[in-house]
């Protein structure tokens, strides 16, 4: 993996970690159960994407 590709993966990891954290926090604060469930699913999606990027290293 080139240094440029490594920088891209590290950047993507940071973005996915941020989105995962934000969606987890938001899901716990929402009062609408349908919306909270959807945001929790988004959190799971970002967790999976984070793990896929991590496996590239």
KATACOR-V438637 format. One record per backbone hydrogen bond with DSSP energy under -0.5 kcal/mol. NH is the residue of the N-H (numbers start at 1). CO is the residue of the C=O. If there is no record, write none. Layout:
nh=NH co=CO
nh=NH co=CO
//
This chain:
nh=6 co=2
nh=7 co=3
nh=8 co=4
nh=9 co=5
nh=10 co=6
nh=11 co=7
nh=12 co=8
nh=13 co=9
nh=14 co=10
nh=15 co=11
nh=16 co=12
nh=17 co=13
nh=18 co=14
nh=19 co=15
nh=20 co=16
nh=21 co=17
nh=22 co=18
nh=23 co=19
nh=24 co=20
nh=25 co=21
nh=26 co=22
nh=27 co=23
nh=28 co=24
nh=29 co=25
nh=29 co=26
nh=30 co=26
nh=33 co=31
nh=36 co=32
nh=37 co=33
nh=38 co=34
nh=39 co=35
nh=40 co=36
nh=41 co=37
nh=42 co=38
nh=43 co=39
nh=44 co=40
nh=45 co=41
nh=46 co=42
nh=47 co=43
nh=48 co=44
nh=49 co=45
nh=50 co=46
nh=51 co=47
nh=52 co=48
nh=53 co=49
nh=54 co=50
nh=55 co=51
nh=56 co=52
nh=56 co=53
nh=57 co=53
nh=57 co=54
//
